[in-house]
Amino acid sequence: MAYRNKTYVAFASEDIRSYRLMQAWRANQHIDFNFFDAHNLNLALDTSQRETIRRRLRERLANTKQAVLLLGDGTRAKAARPSAFLYYEIEVIEKLALPVVVVNLNGSRRARSERLPARLAAPYYTVSVSFQPKIIQYALDEYVPRFARNLGVRLPITGPHFYKGEVYRTLGL
């Protein structure tokens, strides 16, 4: 099995611009933001067969340490459609018990169960943050290890969570 050190970024196709912006943050030497992008591996082309794309998505997720879900206005609806690749991605994320940092594209800092894909609303333990590189990086560094420790406890933390304002202030946000 390959070393699981990558970050998988899941998003509705309508939110591809936000994903591209995350890639730009990573490339900008003046922004402290980095992730080892699982999307750079095993390219699945738009012309590929549906099952080929699903197999490649699963391969990417199997080599993933953590996931980021870009949460836009249409994410919940798209994630509810079994024909959508986002539905499949979230299904595999849940089966693999991957930590999920939910990134609110609308700028909200709070967790909103009614906006989350149903599989991630409860009891799945997630953390929600605003769409800013510092808080996303903080969540990847802080929440992901906590998620792993949480898997083995008798009374695990469940459901969607978010960071209080003090964390944002400490990060200068």
matplotlib code that plots the C-alpha trace (Angstrom):
import matplotlib.pyplot as plt

x = [0.0, 1.3, 2.0, -1.1, 0.1, -2.1, -5.0, -8.1, -10.2, -13.8, -16.1, -19.1, -18.1, -19.6, -16.9, -13.8, -12.7, -12.3, -10.2, -8.0, -7.6, -6.4, -3.8, -2.7, -2.3, -0.1, 2.0, 2.4, 5.6, 4.0, 1.1, 1.8, -0.4, 0.5, -1.0, 0.0, -2.8, -4.3, -5.9, -2.5, -2.4, -4.0, -5.8, -9.3, -10.3, -13.8, -13.9, -13.2, -15.9, -17.9, -16.5, -12.9, -13.4, -14.9, -12.0, -9.4, -11.3, -11.2, -7.4, -6.8, -8.8, -7.1, -3.8, -5.3, -4.6, -7.3, -10.1, -11.2, -14.7, -15.4, -19.0, -20.8, -24.5, -25.1, -22.8, -25.5, -27.9, -25.2, -23.8, -27.3, -27.5, -26.2, -25.3, -22.9, -19.2, -19.3, -21.8, -19.4, -16.4, -18.2, -19.4, -15.7, -14.5, -17.0, -16.1, -12.4, -13.1, -11.1, -11.0, -12.9, -12.2, -15.4, -14.5, -17.5, -17.2, -19.7, -17.2, -19.1, -16.9, -19.6, -20.8, -24.2, -25.7, -28.4, -25.8, -23.6, -24.1, -26.3, -23.5, -21.3, -24.0, -24.1, -22.7, -19.6, -16.9, -16.0, -14.7, -15.9, -13.8, -14.0, -12.4, -9.1, -5.6, -4.5, -7.6, -7.6, -4.0, -4.6, -7.5, -5.3, -2.6, -4.7, -8.0, -6.7, -4.5, -7.4, -9.7, -7.3, -7.0, -10.8, -11.3, -10.0, -11.8, -14.8, -16.9, -15.8, -16.5, -19.2, -21.0, -19.9, -17.7, -16.1, -13.4, -14.3, -13.4, -10.3, -8.6, -9.3, -8.0, -4.8, -4.3, -4.8, -8.1]
y = [0.0, 3.5, 6.0, 8.0, 11.6, 13.3, 15.7, 14.9, 18.0, 17.1, 19.7, 20.1, 20.9, 24.4, 25.1, 24.3, 27.9, 27.7, 24.5, 26.3, 29.2, 26.7, 25.4, 29.1, 29.6, 26.6, 27.9, 31.4, 31.7, 34.5, 32.4, 29.8, 27.0, 23.6, 20.3, 17.2, 17.1, 13.7, 15.1, 15.2, 11.4, 8.9, 11.4, 10.5, 12.1, 13.4, 11.0, 8.0, 5.4, 6.0, 2.9, 3.9, 7.3, 5.8, 3.3, 6.1, 8.2, 5.3, 4.8, 8.5, 8.3, 5.1, 7.1, 10.0, 11.0, 13.6, 15.3, 18.8, 19.4, 22.7, 23.5, 25.7, 26.4, 23.3, 20.8, 19.2, 18.6, 17.3, 15.0, 13.5, 12.3, 8.8, 9.6, 12.4, 11.7, 13.8, 11.3, 8.5, 10.5, 11.2, 7.6, 6.4, 9.1, 7.8, 4.1, 4.8, 6.9, 9.9, 13.2, 15.9, 19.6, 21.3, 24.7, 27.1, 28.9, 31.5, 32.7, 31.2, 30.0, 27.8, 24.3, 24.2, 20.7, 21.7, 22.6, 19.5, 16.4, 14.1, 11.5, 14.1, 15.9, 13.5, 11.5, 11.9, 14.1, 17.0, 20.5, 23.5, 26.6, 29.6, 29.7, 31.2, 29.5, 30.1, 28.5, 25.6, 24.9, 25.1, 22.6, 20.2, 20.4, 20.4, 18.6, 15.7, 14.2, 14.8, 12.9, 9.9, 9.8, 10.1, 6.8, 4.7, 6.3, 4.8, 8.0, 9.6, 13.1, 13.1, 15.5, 18.8, 21.2, 24.5, 26.7, 29.6, 33.1, 33.1, 30.6, 33.0, 35.9, 34.0, 33.4, 37.1, 36.5]
z = [0.0, -0.8, 1.9, 2.7, 2.7, 0.2, 0.4, -1.7, -2.6, -3.4, -4.9, -7.2, -10.7, -10.4, -7.7, -9.8, -9.7, -5.9, -6.3, -8.9, -6.4, -3.7, -6.2, -6.8, -3.1, -2.9, -5.8, -4.4, -2.3, -0.2, 1.0, 3.7, 2.3, 1.0, 0.4, -1.6, -4.1, -4.8, -8.0, -9.7, -9.7, -12.1, -14.4, -15.2, -18.4, -19.2, -22.1, -19.8, -19.1, -15.9, -14.2, -15.1, -13.5, -10.4, -10.1, -10.4, -7.9, -5.5, -6.1, -5.3, -2.2, -1.1, -1.1, 0.8, 4.4, 4.5, 2.5, 1.9, 0.8, -0.9, 0.2, -2.3, -2.8, -4.9, -3.1, -0.9, -3.8, -6.1, -3.4, -3.0, -6.6, -7.0, -10.7, -9.5, -9.0, -5.9, -4.4, -5.1, -3.6, -0.4, -0.2, -0.5, 2.0, 4.5, 3.9, 4.3, 7.4, 6.2, 8.1, 6.3, 6.5, 5.1, 3.5, 3.3, 0.0, 1.2, 3.9, 6.9, 9.8, 11.2, 10.6, 9.0, 9.0, 6.6, 3.9, 4.4, 2.3, 4.3, 4.8, 6.5, 8.5, 11.5, 13.1, 10.9, 12.7, 10.5, 11.0, 9.0, 8.2, 5.9, 2.5, 3.6, 3.3, 6.9, 8.5, 6.0, 6.7, 10.4, 10.2, 8.1, 10.7, 13.9, 13.2, 11.1, 13.9, 16.4, 14.0, 13.9, 17.7, 18.0, 16.0, 18.9, 21.9, 23.7, 23.4, 20.2, 19.1, 16.4, 14.1, 12.4, 14.4, 13.8, 15.3, 17.6, 16.8, 18.9, 16.6, 13.6, 15.6, 16.6, 12.9, 12.1, 10.3]

ax = plt.figure().add_subplot(projection="3d")
ax.plot(x, y, z, "-o")
ax.set_aspect("equal")
plt.show()
